[in-house]
Each structure stands twice: as C-alpha cells, then as structure tokens.
Amino acid sequence: MVSTQRKQVRKAIAIIIMSLLGLWGCGGGKDAREVQPQSGLERAKAILNDYAQGVRMGSEAMTFDEIVEDVRKTDPQKATILEKGFADLKRSPDNRSAKARELLKKL
C-alpha cells in the first residue's frame, strides 16, 4: 500500500515539475526577432548553391517563375539571366552542378 502511494506522489510531483517547466519555456519574448523574407535573388542563389553542391532538383523548380518575377522587380537584367539559366537547368539536368556554378557567377 505504501509503495502505491509513493508512486502516486512521485507521479504527481513529476506532473507538477513538467507543468512548471512548460510554463517557464513559454515566456521571455525579449529575444524574439523579426525575420525578413528572402529576396528573389537570395532565394535563387540559395537554390543554385544547393545544385552546385550536387543536390537534385525537387519541387523548388515549380517556384522558378515566381523567383524570376521577384528579381525582375529590382533587376530586370539579372532576371533575364536567371530565367534562361533556370530553363536550361530544367531542360537538361546533366551536369547541373557546373551549370549552377556558372549561373551563380553571372549573378
């Protein structure tokens, strides 16, 4: 009987401690930082860096047009380079890392 009571007391103490730790972790909004969204050019460079390191093309290819349009708002010349480069990467995936490095140099 005593061991059952001890188990219940231990369980209750553990629940209280976990609850206090949970509440403690939710406070302190002082260190909250606002994260700025990446520009189109930053997004493009991140994707191209991945390709240059040998990462395979995935679903990010569906955002190429959106990225190009974002870049076009600030730098139409780089957007044209990027548009042609992305199209080349989609069309011929052979030697993607070299093509990505070459495109990064142009940007």
N, C-alpha and C positions, 0 to 999 in steps of 0.2 A: 504494500500500500504506500509506503514511504517513497519507494523508487518511482512509482507512478506520479506522485505529487511533485517530486523533484523534476521529472521530465516535463510536466506541465509548466512548472515555474521557469525552467530553462527555456522552454519554447516561448513563453510569454515575454521573458527578458529579451530573447533574440528578436522577436517581432517588434518590440519597442525600440531596440537599438537600430534595427533596419529602417524603421519608420523615421527615426530621428536623422539617420544618415541620408535618407531620401529627401527629407525636407531641407537639410543643410545644403545638398547639392543643387537645389533649385534656386537658391538666392544668388546675390552678388552680381547684379547686372552691370557693374562698373567696367568690366573688361570687354563688354560687348563691342564689337567693331562692325562698322558697316562695310560690306564687301561690294566693291564696284564691279559691275559686269564687264566682261572682257569685250574689247572692241572686235570688230570683224577681222581685222588684220591680226590681232593677237590670237584669236581662235584659229585662223588659217595657219599661222606659224606653229601653233601647238600641234595641230593635226599633221602638218608636214614634218615636224621634228619626230613625231611618232613613226611616220612612214620611213624617214631617213634611218631610224633605228631598227627597221625591219618589222614593224607592227603591220599586220594585214589590214586591208581596207574592210571596214564594217559599216554599220548603219549611219555613221557620220557622213557618208557620201551623200545621203539624202539632204544634208544641210548645205552642200556646196553652193547652190544658187543663192540661198539666204545670206551666206557669208559674203559672197561676191557683191550682192546688193548693199550690204552694210559697208563694205570697203569702198564701193563706188560713191557713196555719200561724201567721203572725205578725200579719197584719192582715186579718181577715175582711171589713171594710167596703171596703177598697181592692180586695180580691179580687173582690167583687161588682161594683164599678165596672169593673174590668178585664175581667171575664167578659162583661159587657154590651157594653163597648167593642170587644173582640175579635170578638164575634159580629156586631156592626154592621159592622166593617171587612170581615169575610168575606162578609157578606150583600150589601153594596153597596159595591163598590170605587170608585165615583165619588167624587171629591173626598177621597181617602184622606188627603192631607197635612193638610187642615183638620181632619178628624175626629181624626187622630193628635195634632195640637197641642192640641185641645180635651180629649182624654183625658189628655194629659200634665199639663195644668193641674189636673185633678181629682186626680191622684196627688200 
